[in-house]
Amino acid sequence: MKAERDVVGHGGASTRTSIYLYACQSAGSGAALDYVEADGVTYEIVPCAGKIDPHRLFKAFEGGADGVVIVGCPAGECKMAEGNLRAGRRSGYVRGVLDEIGIGGDRIEIVLPEASTEAMEKSIEQALTKIRSLGRSALNLL
């Protein structure tokens, strides 16, 4: 999702980071909704963070994401038993591959915050800030 206020740099490429945010419908969707209109954030509610497979994460980067944030249930409170643990393992695998190919595994953040809305919002904001600080992904600078 490209906003009209993209900043265009050398060679016509946007210099604004693009972040895909996937939020579990049971935990993250309320707090994450505040970021729907945030600059460069594409948002999707998923049935469970554990349903986000590596293919979907790789497709996000292929589709132009500079980073991905996954918002799951608080640790130990997943409605699907172990979905948040599965999301952690899958995102860890993708981090390893991104490091191996030179993109950087630190471009994926998983947020499993405390149950309070304030804590969740703060955790999401920290994840977005971290990814934005990395700048554009090497894939998007080609």
N, C-alpha and C positions, 0 to 999 in steps of 0.2 A: 504494500500500500504506500504509494508515494504522495507526499503532501505537496501542495503548490509552492511552499516556501523552501524547497530544497535549495541548498547552496551548491552552485556548480563550480567545480574546480578546473584544473588544467585538463585538457582533453575531453571536456564535456561531462566528466564523471561527477556524481553527487559527492559532497564531502560530509554529508550528514549520515550518522550511523543508522542502520536499520536493524531493529531487534524484533524477533518473534517471541511472543509470550504465550505459553500454553498454560492454562489454569484448570485444575481439577474442579469439576462442577460441585463437588461436596465440600471443598475447602477454600480454594483460592479465588473463585470467581467474583465474590463480593468485593474484596479489597483490590483485586486486579482490575476490575472495571474502571477504577479511577484513572487507569493508564491507557484506556482505549484511545483517547484523543491526544495522548502524549506524542510529541514529535518522534517520528520514526518507529513507533511501536505498532506491530501487527498482532492482533489478539485473537485467540481461539480458546473456547471452553471445550474441554475434553471430558469424557465420562470418568476417567481416572488417570492420574499422572502415570501410573504403571502401564497404561495402554499406549504410551508414546514409544514407539519402537525406534531403533537406530536409523532405519530407512527414512522415517519422517524427519528426524533431526538432520540427516545429511541433505534431504530435499530442501529443508529450510535454508541451508547455506547455499545450495545450488540455486535456489530461487532469489538470492540476493541478501540474505540475512548476514549481518556482521556479528551477530550473537544471538543466543537463545536463552530464555529464562523459562524454567519449568516450576510452576507453583503447585505443590502437593499438600496433602494433609499434614498436620503436625505429627512429629515423630511419635509412633505408638498409637495413633488415633485414626489410621486409615480405615475408611468405610468398607474397603474391598480387601481387608485383612493385611496384605503386604504390598499394595500398589505403590506406596511411596518408597519402599525398599527396592522394588523392581525398577522404578524410575531412577533411583540412585545408581543401581548397577548398570543400567543401559546408558545413562548419561556419562558414567565413568568410562565405559567402553568407547563411546564416541569421542570423549576427551582424549583418550589415548591415540586414537586414529588421527584426530586433528593435529595433535602434537607431532606424530610421526610424519605427516605430510607437510608440516611447516605452517599450518594455519593457526594453531594454538588452541589447546584444550581449555584454556581459561576463558574462551568465548562462550562456554556453556555454564550457566549457573542454575542450581536447583535450590529452591526455597521451600523448606519444610519448617515453617515458623511455629512459634507458640500459637495457641488458639485465639488470642485476642486480635481484633481487627487492627489495632494500632501497631502491634508487633509485626503483623503480616505486612502492613503497608510499609513500615520501615525496612523490613527485609527485602521487599520487592524493590524499593527505591535504591537500596544499597547495591542490589544485583544489577539494576539498570545503569547506575552510575559507574560501576566497575567496567561493564561492557563498553559503555560510551567512552571511557578513558582509554580504551585500547585503540580507538579509531576504526577506520575502515579495515575490513578483512582483505587479505592479499587476493582472495578470489574476486573481490569487487574493484580492485585497482587495475585489473588487466585491461 
